[in-house]
Amino acid sequence: MGFLNQIRPRASGEYTLRTIDLLRQFGGGTSTGVAVNTNSAMRAMAVHSCVSIKANAIGQLPCHLMRTEGEKKNQARDHYLYRLLHDQPNAWMTAPEFWGMASACLDLRGNFYALKSGLPGRPTTELIPLSVGAVQSVVQTPDYGLFYQVIRPGAGTITDTIPGDRIMHLRGLTLDGIIGLNPIEYARESIGLALATEKHGAKLFSQGTMIGGVLTMPPGQFFKDRAKAKEFLNDFNENYSTVTNAHKAALLENGVTWTKMGMTSVDSQFLEARNFQKKEIVDLFFGLPLSMLQSGDKVATYASAEQFALQFVTYTLMPRLVNIERAISRDLLTEEEKKTLFAKFSAQALLRGDSAARATFYREMVNTEIMNPNECRGLEDLNPYDGGDTYKTRTSTVKQDTGEQADQGGAQS
């Protein structure tokens, strides 16, 4: 046991994660007979896609440490935390990898833990994410302090008890304020049904009889020689199968007829069941618009896709981003620093792939004097120019200059 285990106060409440660990290792039973745990849930493509989309979206958003100076808010690039949050939180991970992992852990486990490396009372030098299952329990002391029982890396089952002020803890939905609920536990029946239907489909294609059609001969007529029958069938497939032979006219002799085999009602219901499970997982569990996975019955139009993207940012990403920002302030800043410093993810990075949307956004922000041209150029990694720091409506300036030139021209004439 670690040294802190011997001196920690007696716990008034211990919130164990061992049950979650057992589910992660052996799986939670479901009515379908398919065991669902954190790892097996990712084998459901709907779950995998949702987790990846959210992790990639949050990973591409830069996290800035901001400082309030009177009425102004500027990036605190001179603070030691800025590099950890924006560039590289530790020696082997970039910031996109770190925040993407945090998002994935919240989706799959409801919690994300990072150790604040450095001497107690000194600035944090690294944020080290704790591996899956490393946190065995969270202990709350009689004075409401928190301690984390963590397995020591490479030491088997040996654990250390780490004070809460050395842990950055991101929680998902929580009912006790200590540990976030594991979403996979609560959605395992739905995910288990999705895995079961996927397994059923694989069995169907591997063992079922899937034929495109039937060649039928008149009653009493048949091939006496099976080699001749096989030769006839191969000749038919060679001339009328595959995409290159599509829509050819077939010549069938001796009363032979062709009957195409369509999709049965059972096949149709199977596909409907898979689509329903995908919708339930994507739309209800992860809160993602179906259009982002193109799993709906209809493909989204340009206008509706724009609204879906806005919905994704507003209702899916922003709650998580705000949660992370507040956790950074709580766990990484001192009480004095909290008065002037705060973390902020820049959601404008989501516009990076749409040049037209960025141009429209910048134009409106400059024309309404919310941003100046140099601020817009900075977001595009362009150098500022002289006079670009002035907040002035550009369209009205052009109109005013044009009017003055016309007046001058009339006076000269």
C-alpha positions as CSV (number, residue, x, y, z in Angstrom):
1,M,0.0,0.0,0.0
2,G,1.1,3.6,-0.6
3,F,2.5,5.8,2.2
4,L,-0.6,8.1,2.1
5,N,-2.8,5.0,2.9
6,Q,-1.3,5.0,6.4
7,I,-1.9,8.6,7.2
8,R,-5.2,9.5,5.4
9,P,-8.2,10.4,7.6
10,R,-10.8,7.7,8.1
11,A,-13.3,7.7,5.3
12,S,-16.9,8.7,5.9
13,G,-18.0,7.5,2.5
14,E,-16.1,5.4,-0.1
15,Y,-17.4,5.4,-3.7
16,T,-15.9,2.3,-5.2
17,L,-15.4,1.7,-8.9
18,R,-14.6,-2.0,-8.7
19,T,-18.1,-2.9,-9.9
20,I,-17.5,-0.9,-13.0
21,D,-14.1,-2.5,-13.4
22,L,-15.7,-6.0,-13.3
23,L,-18.2,-5.0,-15.9
24,R,-15.4,-3.7,-18.0
25,Q,-13.5,-7.0,-17.8
26,F,-16.3,-9.5,-17.9
27,G,-19.2,-7.6,-19.3
28,G,-22.7,-6.7,-18.1
29,G,-25.3,-9.3,-19.0
30,T,-28.1,-8.3,-21.3
31,S,-31.4,-9.9,-22.3
32,T,-30.0,-10.7,-25.7
33,G,-27.2,-12.8,-24.1
34,V,-24.5,-10.5,-25.5
35,A,-22.2,-9.1,-22.8
36,V,-21.8,-5.4,-23.0
37,N,-18.8,-3.5,-21.4
38,T,-16.8,-0.5,-22.3
39,N,-14.7,-2.4,-24.9
40,S,-17.4,-4.4,-26.5
41,A,-19.7,-1.4,-26.8
42,M,-17.1,0.2,-29.2
43,R,-17.7,-2.8,-31.5
44,A,-21.1,-1.4,-32.2
45,M,-20.4,0.9,-35.1
46,A,-23.0,3.5,-34.0
47,V,-21.2,3.8,-30.6
48,H,-17.8,3.9,-32.2
49,S,-18.8,6.6,-34.7
50,C,-20.5,8.7,-32.0
51,V,-17.5,8.5,-29.7
52,S,-15.1,9.3,-32.5
53,I,-17.1,12.2,-33.9
54,K,-17.3,13.9,-30.5
55,A,-13.7,13.2,-29.6
56,N,-12.4,14.5,-33.0
57,A,-14.6,17.6,-32.8
58,I,-13.4,18.5,-29.3
59,G,-9.8,17.6,-30.1
60,Q,-9.6,20.2,-32.9
61,L,-10.9,23.0,-30.7
62,P,-7.9,25.0,-29.2
63,C,-8.2,25.5,-25.4
64,H,-7.0,29.0,-24.4
65,L,-6.2,30.2,-20.9
66,M,-7.7,33.7,-20.8
67,R,-6.9,36.6,-18.5
68,T,-9.3,39.5,-17.6
69,E,-7.6,42.9,-17.4
70,G,-10.2,45.4,-16.6
71,E,-12.8,45.3,-19.4
72,K,-10.4,43.4,-21.7
73,K,-9.9,39.6,-22.1
74,N,-6.6,38.5,-23.5
75,Q,-4.8,35.2,-23.9
76,A,-2.5,34.4,-20.9
77,R,0.3,33.1,-23.0
78,D,2.8,33.9,-20.2
79,H,1.2,31.6,-17.7
80,Y,2.6,28.1,-17.3
81,L,-0.8,26.4,-17.8
82,Y,-1.3,27.9,-21.3
83,R,1.1,25.5,-23.0
84,L,-0.3,22.5,-21.1
85,L,-3.9,23.3,-22.2
86,H,-3.2,24.6,-25.7
87,D,-0.2,22.6,-27.0
88,Q,1.1,19.7,-25.0
89,P,-0.2,18.5,-21.6
90,N,2.6,15.9,-21.2
91,A,5.7,14.6,-22.8
92,W,4.0,12.1,-25.1
93,M,0.5,13.6,-25.9
94,T,-0.6,16.6,-27.9
95,A,-3.5,18.7,-26.7
96,P,-5.9,17.2,-29.4
97,E,-5.1,13.7,-28.3
98,F,-5.5,14.6,-24.6
99,W,-8.9,16.3,-25.0
100,G,-10.1,13.7,-27.4
101,M,-9.3,11.0,-24.9
102,A,-11.1,13.0,-22.2
103,S,-14.2,13.1,-24.3
104,A,-14.1,9.4,-25.2
105,C,-13.7,8.5,-21.5
106,L,-16.7,10.6,-20.5
107,D,-18.8,8.9,-23.2
108,L,-17.7,5.4,-22.3
109,R,-17.0,5.6,-18.6
110,G,-18.5,8.8,-17.3
111,N,-15.2,9.9,-15.7
112,F,-11.8,11.1,-16.8
113,Y,-8.8,11.5,-14.4
114,A,-5.5,13.2,-14.9
115,L,-2.7,13.4,-12.4
116,K,-1.2,16.9,-11.8
117,S,2.5,16.1,-12.0
118,G,4.9,18.4,-10.0
119,L,5.9,19.2,-6.5
120,P,3.1,20.0,-4.0
121,G,2.5,23.8,-3.9
122,R,4.5,24.3,-7.1
123,P,3.2,24.9,-10.7
124,T,1.9,21.8,-12.5
125,T,4.5,20.5,-15.0
126,E,2.4,17.8,-16.7
127,L,-1.1,16.5,-16.9
128,I,-0.9,12.7,-16.9
129,P,-4.1,10.8,-17.9
130,L,-4.7,7.8,-15.6
131,S,-5.1,4.6,-17.6
132,V,-8.3,2.6,-17.8
133,G,-9.3,1.0,-14.5
134,A,-6.4,2.7,-12.6
135,V,-8.7,4.6,-10.3
136,Q,-10.1,1.9,-7.9
137,S,-12.2,4.1,-5.6
138,V,-12.9,7.7,-4.5
139,V,-12.9,8.3,-0.8
140,Q,-14.6,11.2,0.9
141,T,-13.4,12.1,4.4
142,P,-15.5,13.5,7.2
143,D,-14.4,17.1,6.3
144,Y,-15.6,16.4,2.7
145,G,-12.1,16.1,1.2
146,L,-11.5,13.6,-1.6
147,F,-8.8,11.0,-1.9
148,Y,-8.3,8.8,-5.0
149,Q,-7.1,5.2,-4.7
150,V,-5.0,4.6,-7.8
151,I,-3.1,1.5,-9.0
152,R,0.6,2.3,-9.3
153,P,1.8,1.9,-12.9
154,G,3.6,-1.4,-13.5
155,A,3.1,-2.5,-9.8
156,G,0.3,-5.0,-10.2
157,T,-2.3,-4.5,-7.6
158,I,-0.3,-2.0,-5.4
159,T,-2.3,1.2,-4.9
160,D,-1.5,4.7,-3.8
161,T,-4.0,7.1,-2.2
162,I,-3.6,10.5,-3.9
163,P,-5.2,13.7,-2.5
164,G,-7.9,15.3,-4.5
165,D,-5.9,18.5,-5.0
166,R,-3.5,16.5,-7.2
167,I,-6.2,15.1,-9.5
168,M,-8.1,16.8,-12.3
169,H,-11.4,14.9,-12.4
170,L,-13.9,15.4,-15.3
171,R,-17.3,14.0,-14.5
172,G,-20.3,13.3,-16.7
173,L,-23.8,13.1,-15.3
174,T,-23.5,12.5,-11.6
175,L,-26.0,11.8,-8.9
176,D,-23.7,12.0,-5.8
177,G,-21.3,14.7,-6.9
178,I,-18.3,12.4,-6.6
179,I,-18.4,9.9,-9.5
180,G,-19.9,10.3,-12.9
181,L,-22.4,7.7,-14.0
182,N,-21.2,5.1,-16.5
183,P,-23.4,5.6,-19.7
184,I,-22.6,2.1,-21.0
185,E,-24.2,0.5,-17.9
186,Y,-27.4,2.4,-18.4
187,A,-27.6,1.8,-22.1
188,R,-26.3,-1.7,-22.3
189,E,-29.6,-3.3,-23.3
190,S,-29.9,-1.0,-26.3
191,I,-26.2,-1.5,-27.2
192,G,-26.5,-5.3,-26.6
193,L,-29.5,-5.4,-29.1
194,A,-27.4,-3.5,-31.7
195,L,-24.5,-6.0,-31.2
196,A,-27.0,-9.0,-31.4
197,T,-28.5,-7.8,-34.6
198,E,-25.1,-7.2,-36.1
199,K,-24.0,-10.7,-35.1
200,H,-27.3,-12.1,-36.5
201,G,-26.6,-10.4,-39.8
202,A,-23.1,-11.9,-40.0
203,K,-24.4,-15.4,-39.3
204,L,-27.1,-14.9,-41.9
205,F,-24.6,-14.0,-44.6
206,S,-22.1,-16.7,-43.6
207,Q,-24.6,-19.6,-43.3
208,G,-27.7,-18.5,-45.0
209,T,-28.7,-19.2,-48.6
210,M,-28.5,-15.9,-50.5
211,I,-29.4,-16.3,-54.2
212,G,-30.3,-13.7,-56.8
213,G,-32.8,-15.8,-58.8
214,V,-33.9,-19.2,-59.9
215,L,-33.7,-20.9,-63.4
216,T,-36.8,-23.2,-63.8
217,M,-37.2,-25.9,-66.5
218,P,-40.6,-27.2,-67.7
219,P,-42.1,-30.1,-65.8
220,G,-40.5,-33.4,-66.8
221,Q,-37.4,-31.8,-68.3
222,F,-34.1,-31.9,-66.5
223,F,-30.4,-32.6,-67.0
224,K,-29.5,-36.2,-66.7
225,D,-25.8,-35.3,-66.6
226,R,-25.0,-33.0,-63.6
227,A,-21.8,-31.9,-65.5
228,K,-24.1,-30.5,-68.3
229,A,-26.3,-28.8,-65.7
230,K,-23.3,-27.1,-64.1
231,E,-22.0,-26.1,-67.5
232,F,-25.4,-24.5,-68.4
233,L,-25.5,-22.6,-65.2
234,N,-21.9,-21.4,-65.4
235,D,-22.6,-20.2,-69.0
236,F,-25.7,-18.3,-67.8
237,N,-23.8,-16.6,-64.9
238,E,-20.8,-15.7,-67.2
239,N,-23.1,-13.9,-69.7
240,Y,-25.7,-12.3,-67.5
241,S,-24.1,-11.8,-64.0
242,T,-21.9,-8.9,-62.7
243,V,-22.3,-5.2,-63.3
244,T,-20.7,-5.3,-66.8
245,N,-23.5,-7.6,-68.0
246,A,-26.3,-5.7,-66.4
247,H,-29.5,-5.0,-68.5
248,K,-28.5,-7.5,-71.2
249,A,-31.3,-9.5,-72.9
250,A,-31.2,-13.1,-72.0
251,L,-31.8,-16.0,-74.5
252,L,-33.4,-18.9,-72.7
253,E,-34.0,-22.1,-74.7
254,N,-36.2,-25.2,-74.2
255,G,-38.8,-23.4,-72.0
256,V,-36.3,-22.3,-69.3
257,T,-37.6,-19.3,-67.2
258,W,-35.8,-16.9,-64.9
259,T,-37.3,-15.8,-61.6
260,K,-35.7,-13.0,-59.6
261,M,-35.6,-13.5,-55.8
262,G,-36.6,-10.3,-53.9
263,M,-36.1,-9.2,-50.3
264,T,-38.3,-11.1,-47.9
265,S,-40.3,-9.4,-45.1
266,V,-37.9,-11.0,-42.6
267,D,-35.0,-9.3,-44.3
268,S,-36.8,-6.0,-44.4
269,Q,-37.6,-6.2,-40.7
270,F,-34.0,-7.1,-39.9
271,L,-32.8,-3.9,-41.6
272,E,-35.5,-1.8,-39.9
273,A,-34.4,-3.2,-36.5
274,R,-30.7,-2.3,-37.2
275,N,-31.7,1.3,-38.3
276,F,-33.9,1.7,-35.2
277,Q,-31.1,0.6,-32.9
278,K,-28.7,3.0,-34.6
279,K,-31.2,5.8,-34.2
280,E,-31.7,5.0,-30.5
281,I,-28.0,5.0,-29.8
282,V,-27.1,8.0,-31.9
283,D,-30.0,10.3,-31.3
284,L,-31.0,9.5,-27.7
285,F,-27.9,8.2,-26.0
286,F,-25.2,10.4,-27.6
287,G,-27.3,13.4,-28.6
288,L,-25.9,13.5,-32.1
289,P,-27.9,14.5,-35.2
290,L,-28.5,11.4,-37.4
291,S,-27.3,13.3,-40.5
292,M,-23.8,13.3,-39.1
293,L,-23.7,9.5,-39.6
294,Q,-26.0,9.6,-42.7
295,S,-28.1,6.8,-41.0
296,G,-31.5,8.4,-41.5
297,D,-34.0,7.4,-44.2
298,K,-33.4,10.7,-46.0
299,V,-30.1,12.5,-46.7
300,A,-30.0,15.9,-45.2
301,T,-30.2,18.9,-47.5
302,Y,-27.7,21.7,-47.4
303,A,-30.0,23.9,-45.3
304,S,-31.0,21.2,-42.9
305,A,-27.4,20.0,-42.6
306,E,-26.4,23.5,-41.5
307,Q,-29.1,23.4,-38.8
308,F,-28.0,19.9,-37.7
309,A,-24.4,21.2,-37.4
310,L,-25.6,24.1,-35.2
311,Q,-27.6,21.7,-33.1
312,F,-24.5,19.5,-32.7
313,V,-22.4,22.5,-31.4
314,T,-25.2,23.9,-29.2
315,Y,-26.6,20.8,-27.6
316,T,-23.8,18.2,-27.9
317,L,-20.5,20.0,-27.7
318,M,-21.1,23.1,-25.7
319,P,-22.3,21.3,-22.5
320,R,-19.2,19.2,-22.5
321,L,-16.9,22.1,-23.3
322,V,-18.4,24.2,-20.5
323,N,-18.0,21.2,-18.1
324,I,-14.3,20.9,-19.0
325,E,-13.7,24.6,-18.8
326,R,-15.2,24.8,-15.3
327,A,-13.2,21.7,-14.2
328,I,-10.0,23.3,-15.4
329,S,-10.7,26.4,-13.3
330,R,-11.6,24.2,-10.2
331,D,-8.7,21.8,-10.4
332,L,-5.8,23.7,-12.0
333,L,-6.1,27.3,-10.8
334,T,-5.5,28.7,-7.4
335,E,-8.1,30.7,-5.6
336,E,-6.2,33.9,-6.4
337,E,-5.8,33.0,-10.1
338,K,-9.5,32.2,-10.4
339,K,-10.2,35.9,-10.0
340,T,-8.6,36.8,-13.3
341,L,-7.9,33.6,-15.2
342,F,-10.3,31.2,-17.0
343,A,-10.2,28.5,-19.7
344,K,-12.0,28.8,-23.0
345,F,-12.3,26.5,-26.0
346,S,-12.5,28.3,-29.3
347,A,-15.5,26.8,-31.1
348,Q,-14.6,29.0,-34.2
349,A,-12.2,26.2,-35.2
350,L,-15.2,24.2,-36.4
351,L,-15.6,26.8,-39.2
352,R,-12.0,26.1,-40.4
353,G,-13.1,23.7,-43.2
354,D,-15.8,26.1,-44.6
355,S,-14.1,29.1,-46.3
356,A,-17.4,30.7,-47.4
357,A,-18.9,30.4,-43.8
358,R,-15.7,31.9,-42.4
359,A,-15.7,34.8,-44.8
360,T,-19.4,35.6,-44.0
361,F,-18.7,35.4,-40.3
362,Y,-15.7,37.7,-40.4
363,R,-17.5,40.2,-42.6
364,E,-20.5,40.4,-40.3
365,M,-18.2,40.7,-37.2
366,V,-16.2,43.5,-38.7
367,N,-19.2,45.4,-40.1
368,T,-20.9,45.3,-36.8
369,E,-17.7,46.5,-35.1
370,I,-17.5,43.4,-32.8
371,M,-14.1,42.5,-34.2
372,N,-11.4,44.4,-36.1
373,P,-9.7,43.2,-39.2
374,N,-6.5,42.2,-37.4
375,E,-8.4,40.0,-35.0
376,C,-9.9,38.2,-38.0
377,R,-6.5,37.9,-39.7
378,G,-5.1,36.5,-36.4
379,L,-7.7,33.7,-36.5
380,E,-6.5,32.9,-40.0
381,D,-2.8,32.9,-38.9
382,L,-2.2,36.0,-41.0
383,N,0.0,38.9,-40.0
384,P,-1.7,42.2,-38.9
385,Y,-1.4,45.4,-41.0
386,D,-1.2,49.0,-39.9
387,G,-4.6,50.5,-39.2
388,G,-6.3,47.1,-38.9
389,D,-6.8,47.5,-35.1
390,T,-9.5,50.1,-35.6
391,Y,-13.1,49.1,-34.9
392,K,-14.9,50.7,-37.8
393,T,-17.7,49.6,-40.1
394,R,-16.0,48.9,-43.4
395,T,-19.1,49.0,-45.6
396,S,-20.1,52.5,-44.4
397,T,-16.6,53.7,-44.8
398,V,-16.6,52.6,-48.5
399,K,-19.9,54.3,-49.1
400,Q,-18.8,57.5,-47.3
401,D,-15.6,57.7,-49.3
402,T,-17.4,57.2,-52.5
403,G,-19.8,60.0,-51.7
404,E,-17.0,62.4,-50.8
405,Q,-15.3,61.6,-54.1
406,A,-18.5,62.3,-56.0
407,D,-18.9,65.7,-54.3
408,Q,-15.3,66.6,-55.0
409,G,-15.8,65.6,-58.7
410,G,-19.0,67.8,-58.9
411,A,-17.2,70.8,-57.4
412,Q,-14.3,70.5,-59.9
413,S,-16.6,70.3,-62.8
